[in-house]
Amino acid sequence: MAGRIGAVLTAGRVIIGPMSDGDADPVSRRRRFHVQERLALIPADRWIVDEQGEHVFQVDEMAMAKLNAFILRDPHGIEVAKLQDTHPEEEDATDIMREGRSLGTVRRSRAGLVHRYVFDAADGGSLEVHGHVGRYDYEIRRDGNVVAVVSKKWSRAHDAYAVEVSAGEDEAMIVAAAIAIEAMHIG
């Protein structure tokens, strides 16, 4: 399918350019989202776009400034995920919420120089991170099965990465978890 157009979010702008046949994996039926690095640390209204360049999630800058929370909204302005540090005694934990209820908590544990990230879902399950978080080259797995892949290799911009989410997964929750993991790693 040569000639397709894709988009990447960088510095608050969408950059549109050609996509190669290797940019989409129709066999796995995954959806790819392009995220600017350090998104959770820079208070500004920005969009997370999908591989077609469609606006999917908006970062609510006012919430970052006033509520000390990171909120993702859909294109209609509806809150789909909220990241907030609700465990002051536990510096390496971030809750992901929707409509006032917890979806789960991203936790980081340290063992020497190695950091381990786990998303403890409110439904009792857990998602584990495998790979190199600092290089944006890791998988998010549930029960050994890959539910998402985070990588810079799909991004055309040096300051962005992609989160590829498997079909049937809660896309907003997975993207929010990737943003929380990045914020913990660099923050």
Steps between C-alpha positions, in 0.01 A plus 500: 500500500751760395391861512324494838534807718584487870542758773727557796449744786808708577538823696122537511466474119392217279753413231355312207710280276501178301473166677676189383334159474681399821327774701180303558458140600159385372558145622509597866217757468667753722443874512797731526505831689776760466597669828740787557774425753472664841131565433405465867766749607422787260175687576347572159196394301622233260350218297592136481429382147453158344679362194254678268571835666159514667480679834425230755592632845549859612723586794313739731752771586271673751476183709879477511527857625204509740442144618853359481348222290558381146171456315440347158177598326344360186431733202158587655662620825401197708757390758624151409798472737641696791846449647549620852742431783256404775756311709714775663677241714590300189697718257521231233126453442251672270128426488312486173134590541188550290182670617622501859575130520837335494607299197821407682838617619833512319781414740875512466728289716876528506762232538837669464516658155205301369150646512197276471160636400166333568145621442275353769151515350200569722338179371776296663714434194840647430699619201879467502758696305778311322782675315689829514276781628773765463541415132125489436534138395277282715191282510206508738381146573206339674546136599797476260301634204604830338221758526707802394840591359675833560767597249676795345560307178154592366543870571626744240588761764793478740287617793208259460422131543215271404276282714353212301197350678349160420139484385252462784719673759404823678700737280474805726610299805798347318615835356459659845704217656781557245500872579508426876792259452692762303430770761623272781810401305612854414345685794 
